[in-house]
C-alpha cells in the first residue's frame, strides 16, 4: 500500500490516473471512421447495449450530463451512425439503435482497439485482468445503487 489511508484510496488514485491516460490513448480509435473519442464512446454504448438505450441511460452509465450525451447522440444521428426510434415506455426519451454504418464504424474502431489492447496488456495475467475488472465493476455497482453487502 502506498499510503496510510484505506486501500481503496490507492486504488482510486490509480484509476483516476489510468483513466486520464486511457482517454488520451484511445481518443483516436474512431478517427478512421470520422468519429471523435466522445462520439465513439456513445456509439459503443449503443452497439454493445443489451437493449437499445436512451440518452439519459447512456449519460448515467458514463457519468456525463444528459445534455452532453444528447449533443453527441444528435451528431451520430446526423452522420448516420445511429437512429432514434420511438420508445414504447417513454414519450420523450427515444431509443438509440445503431445503423449498419454505425455497426461497421464500431467494428473498425474495435479492431484498432483490440490491436492496441493486445499490445498494452502483453505479458499481463489474463486472470488478474479479469479479477481487476470484476472488482472495479462491483465497486461501480455499489456506488450506482448505493448498496453494500451485509
Secondary structure, DSSP 8 states (H G I E B T S, - for coil): --SSS-HHHHHHHHHHHHHHHHHHHHTTTTGGGT--HHHHHHHHHHHHSSS--BHHHHHHHHT--HHHHHHHHHHHHHTTSEEEEEETTEEEEEEEEE-HHHHHHHHHHHHHHHHHHHHHTTTS-HHHHHHHHHHHHHHHHHHHHT----
